[in-house]
Amino acid sequence: MTDTTAYPLDTHAQPTYNELGYQGEKSLSSTSPITRQPRSYDPRTWLRKLMRDDIDADLPFPGTNDMFGKEAKMTLANNFLFDGAKAELNKSISMAPQFQINHTFALGGMSPGSPAPAPGSYNFAAVVVNDDVLIPRDQAFLQASIEGSGGLFGVLKYGWGPRMNDHMSKIQCQLPPSGSMSGMPAQFIFDHEIKGSGYATSFSFANPSPIDFSGVYGLNHLQSLTTKLAAGFSAQFVNFPSRPEICGVSLSPKLKYTNRITPLQNTAGDSILTLELPAAQQGIQASYWQYLGERVEAGAELTVGPDMEKPGSGVKQGLATVGLKFDYRMATYRGQVSSDGKISAHLEQRLNPLMSLQLCGEIDQLRNTSKFGVGISLEGTSPDDMARMSELAQAKQQARLP
């Protein structure tokens, strides 16, 4: 005789699925094992939801294209080296809006590719930063500089968005000195950047022409895939009908791995690894950065590309650089060694609140050459004036609040 006793259903937890895949567990007491069907994985749905901020809110911001590999660059000394002597004078005029001027003098450096010393140079720059210019929570940044030879450079940035600077538009303009023998034309670049919770996208136009669509057009995107891994690409389209040999499209994939123990702050053991395959160079660009402690950081860069001394030969050459950065309360020291036989160091020492000293040097063991630089930076605004301007800026900010 068949047993007709009603046995309870097995209430052991079973996995459930939604549009993004596995999400949790669900008891069979509320879903029949016969009629229940797990939803199939649809990559189109996943990609569509990944671009929305409600999904990206669980993913960290991967950084912009300009920030890609910046941690290693700020650690190595070769990005701070200079030759000869230089002096800088900075003076803050106001804090609301922020207005600052800068004078830079350089003397005694060697001209690239020439044994003769470069002539002295002078540069004057002014910077203005202000908030709430057109709409609430926006910010405008304006910088203009002029060289002693007559060259002009200007950049205008305007950021806005719900979280401030979610959208950043930038216009750059560079005019060479009149009568310059360099042959460089005037440069005009427009760039717009969009920052989401878990992605960053930017596109740019360099010297665009509405007549024949000539110019350089770029597109960059970086997307967080997990809490540690981000992937993206840099695409570039070059169109100059008068120079067909340089026209074309290039695509450079990117990968970024971030290992942070504590979000939003540096902790011993944090590391960042970046990898890019630049299509134009047909090579590899990689960087590694690690936070060793409260005052010590390490960085490394690897570049593999065509041999510039033998263009068109198909020969590849590589350059590896390793360095350390020591950051103290009144001084910052950077030192590095590279595979091409160069040893470099840079020291920035703050002597007092208004003055800092820079010393740097590089020795090329293979070519038996060296260069040395010394610089001084002066602040034309006293701490008391800065404190008063800061109080005025805070008072102005409070007055704008409802």
KOLFI-371485 format. One line per 2 residues: their letters; for each residue x, y, z of C-alpha. Coordinates in steps of 0.05 Angstrom, whole numbers. Each point is the difference from the previous one (the first is absolute). Layout:
REM KOLFI-371485
A> X:Y:Z | ...
//
This chain:
REM KOLFI-371485
MT> 0:0:0 | 26:67:-20
DT> 17:47:57 | -40:64:-9
TA> 31:37:59 | 13:72:-18
YP> 73:14:12 | 23:72:6
LD> 41:28:-56 | 75:4:9
TH> 14:70:27 | 75:-1:-13
AQ> 20:65:-32 | 8:-1:-75
PT> 32:53:-45 | -43:50:-36
YN> 17:43:-61 | -19:67:-28
EL> 21:40:-61 | 71:8:25
GY> 10:-73:20 | 6:-31:70
QG> -27:45:54 | -16:-42:61
EK> -39:-59:26 | -73:-17:1
SL> -40:-55:34 | -36:-52:-42
SS> -61:10:45 | -20:61:-42
TS> 21:-26:-68 | -18:-66:-32
PI> 60:-42:-21 | -37:-18:-64
TR> -24:68:-24 | 59:41:25
QP> 50:16:-57 | 64:40:11
RS> 5:60:-46 | 51:-6:-55
YD> 59:47:0 | -7:56:-51
PR> 66:39:-11 | -39:57:-34
TW> -41:10:63 | 63:-2:44
LR> 35:52:-43 | -61:45:-2
KL> -7:-1:76 | 75:7:11
MR> -2:69:-32 | -54:24:48
DD> 20:34:65 | -44:-46:42
ID> 45:-58:-18 | 64:41:-1
AD> -14:25:70 | 28:-65:27
LP> 64:7:-42 | 58:48:15
FP> 17:57:-46 | 57:-25:-46
GT> 30:69:-12 | 3:42:-62
ND> 45:-9:-61 | 48:53:26
MF> 6:-38:67 | 18:-66:-33
GK> 67:-20:29 | 8:67:35
EA> 19:-31:67 | 64:-29:-29
KM> 16:64:-39 | -5:41:64
TL> 47:-48:35 | 56:-2:-52
AN> 51:57:-3 | 5:7:-76
NF> -66:38:-2 | 30:55:45
LF> 70:7:-30 | 24:65:-32
DG> 67:26:-23 | 33:65:21
AK> -28:51:49 | -72:24:9
AE> -37:45:47 | -75:6:13
LN> -40:54:34 | -72:-15:18
KS> -48:51:29 | -73:-10:20
IS> -42:62:-13 | -67:-24:28
MA> -35:-64:23 | -72:14:-22
PQ> 8:-7:-57 | 69:-31:2
FQ> 48:43:-39 | 75:-16:-4
IN> 57:24:-43 | 66:-34:-14
HT> 68:23:-27 | 50:-53:-24
FA> 72:13:-20 | 46:-54:-30
LG> 74:5:-18 | 58:-45:-19
GM> -36:-62:-26 | 27:-38:-59
SP> -38:1:-66 | -27:-69:-20
GS> 46:-31:-52 | 50:57:3
PA> 63:10:42 | -15:75:5
PA> -37:25:62 | -71:22:-9
PG> -16:74:5 | -33:26:63
SY> -76:-1:1 | -56:35:38
NF> -72:-20:9 | -58:38:31
AA> -64:-36:20 | -65:18:33
VV> -52:-48:28 | -72:15:20
VN> -47:-51:34 | -71:15:20
DD> -62:-39:21 | -74:11:-15
VL> 14:38:-64 | -61:-17:-42
IP> -38:-52:40 | 5:-25:72
RD> 57:-50:14 | 39:17:-63
QA> 73:20:-5 | 41:39:-50
FL> 75:-2:-8 | 38:48:-45
QA> 75:0:-12 | 40:43:-48
SI> 75:6:-9 | 47:38:-46
EG> 73:-16:-14 | 56:50:-7
SG> 6:-20:-74 | -74:18:-12
GL> -33:-68:3 | -70:-3:30
FG> -36:-56:35 | -69:-1:31
VL> -47:-52:29 | -72:7:24
KY> -34:-54:41 | -73:-1:20
GW> -28:-55:45 | -71:-13:21
GP> -45:-58:20 | -41:-28:59
RM> 64:-19:36 | 39:60:-26
ND> 48:-9:-58 | -37:-62:-26
HM> 7:35:-67 | 64:37:-16
SK> 8:40:-64 | 69:25:-18
IQ> 25:45:-55 | 75:8:-13
CQ> 33:49:-47 | 74:8:-15
LP> 30:52:-46 | 74:-4:-19
PS> 43:63:0 | -5:42:-63
GS> 57:-16:-48 | 15:-65:36
MS> 44:-49:-40 | -29:-61:34
GM> -54:-8:-52 | -52:-18:53
PA> -70:25:-19 | -49:29:49
QF> -34:-53:43 | -74:-1:19
IF> -26:-58:41 | -70:-12:27
DH> -11:-55:52 | -61:-23:39
EI> 2:-49:57 | -58:-39:33
KG> 11:-32:67 | -50:-51:26
SG> 0:-40:64 | 39:-57:-32
YA> 25:26:-67 | 33:58:-35
TS> -9:21:-73 | 32:56:-39
FS> 4:23:-72 | 44:53:-32
FA> 9:39:-64 | 68:29:-19
NP> 1:53:-55 | -66:-24:-30
SP> -23:28:-67 | -74:1:-19
ID> 19:5:-74 | 38:-65:-12
FS> -6:-29:71 | 75:0:8
GV> 30:-4:69 | 13:-49:56
YG> -60:-31:34 | 6:-41:63
LN> -45:-43:44 | 19:-29:68
HL> -40:-45:46 | 17:-36:65
QS> -51:-45:34 | 3:-34:68
LT> -17:-74:-8 | 11:-20:72
TK> 22:35:63 | 73:-10:-21
LA> 1:-7:-76 | -15:52:-53
AG> 7:-4:-75 | -6:50:-56
FS> 30:26:-64 | 27:62:-35
AQ> -20:10:-72 | 28:53:-47
FV> -19:20:-71 | 50:43:-38
NF> -23:34:-64 | 45:48:-38
PS> -12:-4:-76 | 65:36:-14
RP> 39:-54:38 | -31:-67:-16
EI> 59:-38:30 | -21:18:71
CG> -75:-10:-9 | -34:-60:31
VS> -36:-29:60 | 34:-29:62
LS> -28:-37:60 | 38:-11:64
PK> -30:-46:53 | 12:15:74
LK> -3:-40:64 | 5:25:72
YT> 4:-42:63 | -8:36:67
NR> 12:-34:66 | -20:47:57
IT> -8:-27:70 | -39:62:24
PL> -40:40:-51 | 14:74:-9
QN> 65:-1:40 | 70:-29:-8
TA> 18:-60:42 | 65:-39:1
GD> -5:-54:-53 | -45:38:-49
SI> 21:-9:-72 | -22:20:-70
LT> 19:-35:-65 | -15:30:-68
LE> 11:-29:-69 | -10:32:-68
LP> 13:-26:-70 | 10:63:-42
AA> -18:-16:-72 | 40:58:-29
QQ> 64:-26:32 | -16:-74:-6
GI> 29:-11:68 | -16:-4:74
QA> -5:52:55 | -6:-25:71
SY> 6:32:68 | -2:-24:72
WQ> -8:40:64 | 0:-23:72
YL> -10:36:66 | 54:-28:45
GE> -13:42:61 | -20:68:28
RV> 60:35:-34 | 23:-49:-54
EA> -28:-16:-68 | 29:-43:-56
GA> -12:5:-75 | 21:-35:-64
EL> -11:11:-74 | 12:-45:-60
TV> -2:24:-72 | 10:-44:-61
GP> -4:31:-69 | 37:11:-67
DM> 72:20:2 | -1:76:-12
EK> 73:-2:-24 | -19:-50:-55
PG> -70:20:-23 | -34:-48:-47
SG> 48:-57:16 | -50:-39:42
VK> 50:-3:58 | -31:7:68
QG> 32:32:61 | -21:0:72
LA> 10:46:59 | -12:-18:73
TV> 2:51:56 | -5:-13:75
GL> -3:54:54 | -18:18:71
KF> -33:62:31 | 12:23:71
DY> -50:52:24 | 16:37:64
RM> -33:59:34 | 49:51:-30
AT> 32:-38:-56 | -14:-49:-57
YR> 54:-44:-31 | -5:-41:-64
GQ> 53:-47:-26 | 0:-49:-59
VS> 43:-44:-44 | -16:-21:-72
SD> 23:-55:-46 | 34:49:-48
GK> 53:15:53 | -29:64:29
IS> -3:16:75 | -44:59:19
AH> -20:35:64 | -44:59:19
LE> -5:36:67 | -51:53:19
QR> 14:31:68 | -46:52:31
LN> 45:48:38 | -57:41:30
PL> -74:12:-15 | 19:50:-55
MS> 61:-34:-32 | 18:-68:-28
LQ> 63:-26:-34 | 6:-52:-55
LC> 62:-41:-18 | 2:-52:-55
GE> 52:-39:-39 | 8:-55:-50
ID> 60:-42:-20 | 2:-40:-65
QL> 50:-56:12 | 0:-25:-72
RN> 10:67:-34 | 43:29:56
TS> -43:63:4 | -37:35:57
KF> -45:58:14 | -16:39:63
GV> -55:48:20 | -13:47:57
GI> -63:40:12 | -32:45:51
SL> -73:15:11 | -27:60:38
EG> -70:14:25 | -18:74:-4
TS> -58:-6:48 | 13:-4:74
PD> -37:-51:44 | -38:56:35
DM> -25:26:-68 | -19:-71:-20
AR> -39:-9:65 | -38:66:-11
MS> -16:-18:-72 | -23:-69:22
EL> -47:31:51 | -29:46:-53
AQ> -10:-59:-47 | -36:-40:55
AK> -44:60:16 | -18:8:-74
QQ> -16:-75:-5 | -45:4:61
AR> -36:60:-29 | -18:-41:-62
LP> -33:-54:41 | -75:4:7
//
